[in-house]
Amino acid sequence: MASLAVLEDVEREEVEERGPETGATHEKKTSKRSRDQDEEQPSKRLESGHSVQVASHYNSLQETGLAARSQSRIFYMRNFNNWLKSVLIGEMVQQVRKRSGDIRVLDLGCGKGGDLLKWKKGRIKHLVCADIASVSVEQCQSRYEDMSRRAHRNDPAFTAQFITADCSKELLSEHLKEPGARFDVCSCQFVLHYSFESQGQAETMLKNACDNLKPGGFFIGTTPDAYELVKRVEASESLRFGNEVYQVTFEQKGVYPLFGCQYHFSLEGVVNVPEFLVYFPLLEEMAQRYGMQLVFVKRFWEFFEERVKNEEHRNLLMRMMALERFPGEERSKEEQTQQYAHAEEHQRRSSAQLPLGTLSRSEWEAASIYLVFAFQKKS
């Protein structure tokens, strides 16, 4: 497994993207549902399958403040993943802006709205947020309303619609306020793998993602790398692999069906649900049937090493505290050896001896199971 390249002279600045906000404002609003939100609720209800478990898990997650998150063992990994999404979204919005001023976005699996600020910075015109977890959708809408109230006249927020729906079982076109609406970008971050429970669910998810795109529009996202997951479980002496921050448990070895290949994934305080392998060549083949052409697919470390060469991306990485400063806080000799030997070795080889930016070995092992991808709809 390739190790994360370390970045020299990382400064600690205020985090620009912090994920879900917290505080009394959101706690009060979580229980409130607007009239529009009520009208958008799907007529179908989840009755069986793993969708119920996934929705229940994310509905039960509690909001935490920045202080609590900063104590997490995956604090820098979460910031790193957020930086990667920021770069991906920014690049795609720039591409769309070359041909269209009014950018419309569909966010499949919006969660609590962690990407709202990214869309605002992209100066989009309209956003549709959809997620299976009703509480998350409520919190996403609440964050949007707060953001809209704080927006300046010369920097207005975009318009938005919020939908609670299982995007692997329901067609979003039936819930859109604007029938026949088309989008410039569809973003699907860390959720596509839930839909590969069955071929039918995967097809419905792809239909939602791709059918609603304009010609030339982009379908972008992040998802676990099936080949990396299979490689690690095959190398394990059991059905499980991982470390103190993440664990992956398969039901069996040796047989990995194209759909419904279940494994259980847990990530400290964030995820604890069943997921399903997504073979990327299969995803590419399915997407082609919806007129999509692959732009790129990269492992997280590949995407990082390419984009961090850009000064703007590198500065954002610093501001978002997406890498941990090394040397930094006092660590035990055991922790130094186990978690930061790669950074220590890099520093020994560096003649400048500047502070470094890195992830702990455990965080990188968790982050490096993911792929980032982009498809474009043929004109």
N, C-alpha and C positions, 0 to 999 in steps of 0.2 A: 504494500500500500504506500503510495506516495505521501510524504509528509508535507504539511503546510509550509510554504515558504514564509520566512519571517521578514517583516518590514522594519527597516531601521528608523530610529528617531520618531517614534509614535508619541504624540502629545495627547494628554487627557483634556478634552474639551467637552462642552455640554452636548449630550446626546440629542440629535435632531429627531430620530425616529425611535419612540419608546414603546411601541406596541400599545395595547389597551391602556387608557388613562384610568385613574382611580379617584376616589374621594366621595364626599357626600353627594355631590351633584349627580354622579352616575348611579349611586346606590338608590337615590330617590326616584330616578327616572326609569330604572330597570323594570319596575312594576307597572309603569304607565305604558299604554299602547294607544297610539293615535288612531283616529277614525280611519285614515287611509291604510294604516297597518292592518286594522281589523278587516277591511275590505279585501286585502291582498292575501289573506290566509287561504291556503289551498283547500279545495273541497275534499281531496283524498287525505287520508290519515295513515301514518305508518302503523302497520299491524304486525309485521313479522320481519325476520331477517336481522342482520347485523346493524342495519340502519338505526334501529331503535336504541341499541347499545351505544352507537356513536353519538347520536343526538343527546341521549341521557348524560353521557360523559361530559360533553362540552357545555350542556346546560348547567351542570353542577359545578363547573369550575368557578372559583371565586376570583374576583378582581384583586390584584395586589399592587401596592405602590412601588415606585422606583427603588425606595430604600430596601424593601423586602426582596425585590428582584435582584438587586446588586449583591445580595448575600448568596444567591443561588450558584451552584457549581456549574451551571450552564449559562451564566450571565453573558459572557463574551461570545459564546456560540450563538445565542439568540440575536445578539447585536450583529454578529457576522452574517447570519442568515438574512437579517433585515437589510443590511447593507447590500447584499447580493440582489435582493428583490428590488431595492431602490435603483440600482444600476440597470437591471433588466427592464424595469418599467420605464425609466427615463429614456433608455435607448429606443424602445418601441414607440413611445410617444413622439420622440423627435422624428422618427421615420414617418409616422402618420402625418405629422404637421407639415411635412414637405408637400403634401397634396390636399390637406384638409385643415381648415381652421377650427371647425366645430367638431371636437373629438368626443365620441360616445363610447363608453366602456361598460362591459359586462364583467362583474366580479363573481365567479362561481366559487362558493365556499368562502364568503367574505369574513366569516368569524365575527369578532367584536369590532372590526373596523380598523385593524392595524395598518391598512394601506391607504386610508382616507387622505392622510397628509401627502402621501406620494402623488395621488391623483390631483390634489389641489395644486401642488407644485408643478404638475404637468399642465395646468391650466386647461383641463378638459371641460367640456360643455355639459355632459350628462353622464350619470353613473347609475347602473342598476346593480344592487347588491342582493345576492341570494345565498341562503345557507339552510341546512337542515335543522339547526339548533335555534329554536324560537327566541330563547333568552339572549343568545349571541346577536341575533338580528335586532332585537330591541336595544341592546347596548350599542350596536353599530349605528343605529338611527339616532340614538341619544348623543353619541359623539359627533355625528354629522350636524345635528341641530346646534350643539354648542359651538362647533367650528363655524357654522354659518353666522351665528350671532356675533362672533368675534371678528368676522371678515370685514375688511375695510372696503369702502365704496370703490376704490380703484383696484381692489384685489378680491372680487366677489367669489363666493364658493359656487360650485356647480350645482345643478339641480340633481335630484336623486329619487329613486324608488327602492323600496325594501321589500323583499319577498321571502317568506319562510316556505321552503319546499325542498324535497329530496330531488336534487338535480339528476340523480341516476334513475329516477322512476317517473318523474313528471316533466312535461314539456313547458319550459318557461314562457314560450310564445303565448300560452293560454293565460298567463298571469300579467303580461305586460300591459301597462296603461295605454301605450301607443301600439295598437295592433300592427304587425308587420315591421316593427322597428328593427333597424340594422345597426351594428356596432363596428367600430374601427379596431377595437382591441377586446379580446376575451382573456381574462387573467384567472388562472386556476392554480393557487399556491398551496402546496402540501395537502391536497385533498383528492386528487385524481385517483389514487390507489384504492380509495374506499369503493369506487364504482366498479372495480374489476371483480366483484363478488360473482358476477355472472356476465355472460356475453350480452344479454339484453340490457343490463344496467350500464355496462360500458358503452354500448351503442347509444343509449339515451343520453348519457353524459356527453359523448362526442357530438351528438346531434345538437344539443343545447349550446355547446361551445362553438361549433363550426357553422351550422345552418344559419345562425343569426348574424354572421359576419358579412360585412361589405366585401366586394372584390378588392383584393389588396390588403384586407384586414389581417391582424395577427392574433394567433392563439398562443399564449405564453404560459409557462408554469414551471413548477418544481415537483419532483416526485422521486421516491426511492428507486435506486438502480437495482433491478431484479438480479442481474448477474453478480453484483457485489454481495447482495444478501445471500444468494445461493453459494457463492464461493466461501463466504465466512461460515455458514452453517455446515458445509461439507468439510471444512477444516476443523470443525469443533468435534470433540469426543462425545458430545451429546446433541440434543436438539436445540440447544440454547447457545447464544454467544452475546458478548457485550462487556460492559464494565460498570463502574459505580454510578454512572449517569444515565446509561441506556441499556436496555435488554431486549433481545429479539428471540422469540421462541417459536419454532416451527412445530407442526403436528406430525411431520414425518420427513424422512430424507429420501433422496433418490428419485422421487416422482414429483414433478412440479408442473401441474396442468396449466394451460394457457389462461384459463379463467377459474376463479374460486380457489386459488392456491393461497390458503390462509396462513398468516403468522401473527403472533401477538407482539405488539410494539409498546414499550413503555419508555418514557423520557421524563426525567425528574420533575415532578410537579406539573407537567404540561400535558402529556399524552399517556393513556393507558387503555388502548382499544385494539380490536382486531383490525388488520389491514390485509391487503391482497397484492400479490406480485403483479407488476406491470412490466411486461417484456416490451422494451422500447421498439424493436422491429415490428412487433404486432401493432403497437399504437400507431406507428408510422403508416403501416398498411391500412389500418382502419381510417386514419385521418385522410389518406389519399382518396378514399371513396366519397369524402365530403369536399373534394376539390382543394385539399390542403397540400402544400409542399413544404418539406422540412427546410428550415433556414439554418438551424444548428442544434446540436445536442452536446452538452459538455458536462463532465463531472464538476462538482463544486470547486475542486482545487484547480482545475484547468481554467474555469471561468475567472477565478480569483487572479491567477497568475497573469492572465491576459489583460484584464481590466485594471488591475492595480498599477499598471505602467502609465495609465492616464492620470495626469496630475489632479484633475478635478475629482476623479473617483478616489484617488489616494487621500485627498484632503477630507472627503466625506467619510472615508473609513476612520480617520482620526477623530473627527467630530462625533461620530456615532459610537466611539469607544468599542469598535468591532474587534479589536485585538487587545490582549493584555500586555501591559508594559513589563519588560524583562530586561535587567533585574528589577524587581518591584518589592512587594511586601516580603517580610521575613518568612521563609519556608523551612520546614524541617529538611534534614539531609535526605531522608527517605523520599519525601515528596519531590524534592529537587531532582533526584535521580529518576524517579518513576514518571513524573509528569512534564519535566522541562529539560530533559537531557538533550533533546533536539535543538532547543534554543541555546543551551549552554555550549553545545558543539559548534553551532553557527557563530556564536560570539567569539569562541576561541580562534576560529578561522578568519574572523574579520579584523583587519588591521586598524580600522577606525575606532573600534570598541565603543560604538554608540549604543544607546538603549535600543532594544528591539521590541517589535510587536509580534505576538504569537497567540495561539490557542494552546491550552493544556493538551496533552496527548489524549486524555479521555474525551474531551470535547471534540477534538479533531476526528477521532474514531467514529463518533456519532455523526458529525456533519458530513463526513466523506462517504456516507452511504447514498447521498442524493445526487440527482441530475437536474440540470436546468435546460429548458428547451424553448424553441420558438418555431412555429409554423406560420406560413402565410397563405392566404386564400388566393388561388389563381384568378387572374382578371378575365 
